Amino acid sequence: MSNHTNPRQREKEKLTLWIVVASNGKPYERGRQYTPEGRLIYDIMTCVYARDKEHAETQVHAWFSKYPDHSYHNFQPCPNGFLMGARTYMPGDTTASQASLQAREDQVLTARLTAEKGHSTTHQYP
């Protein structure tokens, strides 16, 4: 996409859902519960809407920095959407303006839940 795209065109731009997984285990250690050093292997994931893999990488850069021990990253486009559990469905695509609106709504909800509970809603497992 050209850098000369005007903001209105960018708002209507189609973005694809990307599932991003960060692991603290090397790819060849998949299927194992512990690394040879005895560390528990586990993955964490997030989802973003992006134009392409490079765009997804820029969006999750700050998220990756929160988990420096999870240095193995995998990006998977999910254009057909993603079903989490029995009721939560994430559409496979959206527009930039819809994604921006949803991100703001998520921030407000997270802040409200944090204030109500008196702690962070983010859980980190061992």
TADAVEN-V13244 format. One record per run of one state. SS is the DSSP state (~ for helix, > for strand, _ for the rest). FROM is the first residue (numbers start at 1). TO is the last residue. Records with the same first field share a line. If there is no record, write none. Layout:
BEGIN
SS=FROM-TO + FROM-TO
END
This chain:
BEGIN
_=1-6 + 13-13 + 24-26 + 30-33 + 35-39 + 41-42 + 51-52 + 66-71 + 78-81 + 85-87 + 91-92 + 118-126
~=7-12 + 27-29 + 53-65 + 96-117
>=14-23 + 34-34 + 40-40 + 43-50 + 72-77 + 82-84 + 88-90 + 93-95
END
